[in-house]
Amino acid sequence: MRHPAGVLRFIIHFTRGLIREQRARRSVMFFGMIGTLVWLFIGATFLDAPLRERPFLFVLYWLACAWVTLLVVLLALFDLLMVRAAARRERRRLAQEMLKTQNSRDEDAR
């Protein structure tokens, strides 16, 4: 049995990686969405009859599918916000660089 502190430490490091690394974030979104689509297909075809016979499992199965889908959507929204923030930072940096270049040209012309 794993120590709960070790599992918690792994979750914290994994979450930090998702927050910091765009590539990791997008990989998790991609594979999470593919997994959810497979989950949806299997639940709607192969597991349809067995799940309908057990209402508790039916609700649990589809709630879990919805939960993973919601996590992927929230991760996509977070990624969108991160991309917009990075673009805003880059625009500010370029504007400051252009102002410095303009000021240095003005000083050289005098």
C-alpha positions as protocol buffer text, in pm:
chain_id: "A"
residue {
  index: 1
  type: MET
  ca { x: 0 y: 0 z: 0 }
}
residue {
  index: 2
  type: ARG
  ca { x: 133 y: 341 z: -92 }
}
residue {
  index: 3
  type: HIS
  ca { x: 179 y: 606 z: 166 }
}
residue {
  index: 4
  type: PRO
  ca { x: -91 y: 879 z: 136 }
}
residue {
  index: 5
  type: ALA
  ca { x: 170 y: 1155 z: 163 }
}
residue {
  index: 6
  type: GLY
  ca { x: 353 y: 1010 z: -138 }
}
residue {
  index: 7
  type: VAL
  ca { x: 36 y: 1007 z: -345 }
}
residue {
  index: 8
  type: LEU
  ca { x: -44 y: 1362 z: -240 }
}
residue {
  index: 9
  type: ARG
  ca { x: 311 y: 1471 z: -329 }
}
residue {
  index: 10
  type: PHE
  ca { x: 272 y: 1311 z: -674 }
}
residue {
  index: 11
  type: ILE
  ca { x: -59 y: 1491 z: -731 }
}
residue {
  index: 12
  type: ILE
  ca { x: 95 y: 1825 z: -634 }
}
residue {
  index: 13
  type: HIS
  ca { x: 394 y: 1779 z: -867 }
}
residue {
  index: 14
  type: PHE
  ca { x: 170 y: 1663 z: -1151 }
}
residue {
  index: 15
  type: THR
  ca { x: -56 y: 1966 z: -1106 }
}
residue {
  index: 16
  type: ARG
  ca { x: 241 y: 2204 z: -1100 }
}
residue {
  index: 17
  type: GLY
  ca { x: 365 y: 2049 z: -1422 }
}
residue {
  index: 18
  type: LEU
  ca { x: 27 y: 2102 z: -1588 }
}
residue {
  index: 19
  type: ILE
  ca { x: 16 y: 2462 z: -1476 }
}
residue {
  index: 20
  type: ARG
  ca { x: 369 y: 2543 z: -1593 }
}
residue {
  index: 21
  type: GLU
  ca { x: 411 y: 2336 z: -1909 }
}
residue {
  index: 22
  type: GLN
  ca { x: 189 y: 2411 z: -2207 }
}
residue {
  index: 23
  type: ARG
  ca { x: 291 y: 2095 z: -2389 }
}
residue {
  index: 24
  type: ALA
  ca { x: 203 y: 1872 z: -2093 }
}
residue {
  index: 25
  type: ARG
  ca { x: -128 y: 2054 z: -2048 }
}
residue {
  index: 26
  type: ARG
  ca { x: -221 y: 2002 z: -2411 }
}
residue {
  index: 27
  type: SER
  ca { x: -116 y: 1637 z: -2405 }
}
residue {
  index: 28
  type: VAL
  ca { x: -338 y: 1574 z: -2104 }
}
residue {
  index: 29
  type: MET
  ca { x: -625 y: 1755 z: -2276 }
}
residue {
  index: 30
  type: PHE
  ca { x: -579 y: 1551 z: -2595 }
}
residue {
  index: 31
  type: PHE
  ca { x: -555 y: 1210 z: -2432 }
}
residue {
  index: 32
  type: GLY
  ca { x: -828 y: 1299 z: -2182 }
}
residue {
  index: 33
  type: MET
  ca { x: -1065 y: 1388 z: -2463 }
}
residue {
  index: 34
  type: ILE
  ca { x: -975 y: 1075 z: -2663 }
}
residue {
  index: 35
  type: GLY
  ca { x: -1032 y: 866 z: -2349 }
}
residue {
  index: 36
  type: THR
  ca { x: -1365 y: 1034 z: -2286 }
}
residue {
  index: 37
  type: LEU
  ca { x: -1479 y: 969 z: -2642 }
}
residue {
  index: 38
  type: VAL
  ca { x: -1383 y: 602 z: -2611 }
}
residue {
  index: 39
  type: TRP
  ca { x: -1558 y: 590 z: -2273 }
}
residue {
  index: 40
  type: LEU
  ca { x: -1870 y: 744 z: -2428 }
}
residue {
  index: 41
  type: PHE
  ca { x: -1867 y: 498 z: -2718 }
}
residue {
  index: 42
  type: ILE
  ca { x: -1822 y: 193 z: -2495 }
}
residue {
  index: 43
  type: GLY
  ca { x: -2092 y: 311 z: -2254 }
}
residue {
  index: 44
  type: ALA
  ca { x: -2339 y: 378 z: -2534 }
}
residue {
  index: 45
  type: THR
  ca { x: -2279 y: 49 z: -2716 }
}
residue {
  index: 46
  type: PHE
  ca { x: -2125 y: -243 z: -2529 }
}
residue {
  index: 47
  type: LEU
  ca { x: -2220 y: -148 z: -2173 }
}
residue {
  index: 48
  type: ASP
  ca { x: -2564 y: -8 z: -2250 }
}
residue {
  index: 49
  type: ALA
  ca { x: -2766 y: -314 z: -2146 }
}
residue {
  index: 50
  type: PRO
  ca { x: -2560 y: -405 z: -1835 }
}
residue {
  index: 51
  type: LEU
  ca { x: -2565 y: -46 z: -1713 }
}
residue {
  index: 52
  type: ARG
  ca { x: -2940 y: -12 z: -1761 }
}
residue {
  index: 53
  type: GLU
  ca { x: -2995 y: -317 z: -1542 }
}
residue {
  index: 54
  type: ARG
  ca { x: -2809 y: -150 z: -1255 }
}
residue {
  index: 55
  type: PRO
  ca { x: -2927 y: 210 z: -1208 }
}
residue {
  index: 56
  type: PHE
  ca { x: -2660 y: 293 z: -949 }
}
residue {
  index: 57
  type: LEU
  ca { x: -2377 y: 182 z: -1181 }
}
residue {
  index: 58
  type: PHE
  ca { x: -2547 y: 362 z: -1471 }
}
residue {
  index: 59
  type: VAL
  ca { x: -2546 y: 694 z: -1283 }
}
residue {
  index: 60
  type: LEU
  ca { x: -2195 y: 637 z: -1147 }
}
residue {
  index: 61
  type: TYR
  ca { x: -2056 y: 552 z: -1492 }
}
residue {
  index: 62
  type: TRP
  ca { x: -2203 y: 857 z: -1663 }
}
residue {
  index: 63
  type: LEU
  ca { x: -2115 y: 1089 z: -1375 }
}
residue {
  index: 64
  type: ALA
  ca { x: -1754 y: 975 z: -1399 }
}
residue {
  index: 65
  type: CYS
  ca { x: -1759 y: 1033 z: -1776 }
}
residue {
  index: 66
  type: ALA
  ca { x: -1907 y: 1381 z: -1727 }
}
residue {
  index: 67
  type: TRP
  ca { x: -1650 y: 1458 z: -1455 }
}
residue {
  index: 68
  type: VAL
  ca { x: -1355 y: 1374 z: -1681 }
}
residue {
  index: 69
  type: THR
  ca { x: -1512 y: 1576 z: -1964 }
}
residue {
  index: 70
  type: LEU
  ca { x: -1559 y: 1873 z: -1733 }
}
residue {
  index: 71
  type: LEU
  ca { x: -1196 y: 1849 z: -1620 }
}
residue {
  index: 72
  type: VAL
  ca { x: -1076 y: 1852 z: -1981 }
}
residue {
  index: 73
  type: VAL
  ca { x: -1295 y: 2155 z: -2060 }
}
residue {
  index: 74
  type: LEU
  ca { x: -1168 y: 2341 z: -1752 }
}
residue {
  index: 75
  type: LEU
  ca { x: -811 y: 2258 z: -1847 }
}
residue {
  index: 76
  type: ALA
  ca { x: -879 y: 2394 z: -2198 }
}
residue {
  index: 77
  type: LEU
  ca { x: -1018 y: 2717 z: -2051 }
}
residue {
  index: 78
  type: PHE
  ca { x: -712 y: 2748 z: -1828 }
}
residue {
  index: 79
  type: ASP
  ca { x: -489 y: 2694 z: -2132 }
}
residue {
  index: 80
  type: LEU
  ca { x: -679 y: 2965 z: -2320 }
}
residue {
  index: 81
  type: LEU
  ca { x: -626 y: 3209 z: -2034 }
}
residue {
  index: 82
  type: MET
  ca { x: -256 y: 3123 z: -2015 }
}
residue {
  index: 83
  type: VAL
  ca { x: -211 y: 3179 z: -2389 }
}
residue {
  index: 84
  type: ARG
  ca { x: -390 y: 3513 z: -2371 }
}
residue {
  index: 85
  type: ALA
  ca { x: -175 y: 3622 z: -2075 }
}
residue {
  index: 86
  type: ALA
  ca { x: 143 y: 3523 z: -2260 }
}
residue {
  index: 87
  type: ALA
  ca { x: 31 y: 3717 z: -2568 }
}
residue {
  index: 88
  type: ARG
  ca { x: -45 y: 4023 z: -2354 }
}
residue {
  index: 89
  type: ARG
  ca { x: 300 y: 4002 z: -2192 }
}
residue {
  index: 90
  type: GLU
  ca { x: 467 y: 3972 z: -2531 }
}
residue {
  index: 91
  type: ARG
  ca { x: 274 y: 4271 z: -2668 }
}
residue {
  index: 92
  type: ARG
  ca { x: 386 y: 4483 z: -2372 }
}
residue {
  index: 93
  type: ARG
  ca { x: 745 y: 4371 z: -2417 }
}
residue {
  index: 94
  type: LEU
  ca { x: 740 y: 4455 z: -2787 }
}
residue {
  index: 95
  type: ALA
  ca { x: 581 y: 4795 z: -2720 }
}
residue {
  index: 96
  type: GLN
  ca { x: 851 y: 4877 z: -2464 }
}
residue {
  index: 97
  type: GLU
  ca { x: 1122 y: 4761 z: -2703 }
}
residue {
  index: 98
  type: MET
  ca { x: 978 y: 4979 z: -2980 }
}
residue {
  index: 99
  type: LEU
  ca { x: 964 y: 5279 z: -2745 }
}
residue {
  index: 100
  type: LYS
  ca { x: 1328 y: 5226 z: -2647 }
}
residue {
  index: 101
  type: THR
  ca { x: 1428 y: 5204 z: -3012 }
}
residue {
  index: 102
  type: GLN
  ca { x: 1228 y: 5516 z: -3094 }
}
residue {
  index: 103
  type: ASN
  ca { x: 1382 y: 5707 z: -2801 }
}
residue {
  index: 104
  type: SER
  ca { x: 1735 y: 5604 z: -2898 }
}
residue {
  index: 105
  type: ARG
  ca { x: 1676 y: 5719 z: -3257 }
}
residue {
  index: 106
  type: ASP
  ca { x: 1542 y: 6052 z: -3134 }
}
residue {
  index: 107
  type: GLU
  ca { x: 1847 y: 6101 z: -2912 }
}
residue {
  index: 108
  type: ASP
  ca { x: 2085 y: 6009 z: -3196 }
}
residue {
  index: 109
  type: ALA
  ca { x: 1914 y: 6258 z: -3429 }
}
residue {
  index: 110
  type: ARG
  ca { x: 1978 y: 6547 z: -3188 }
}
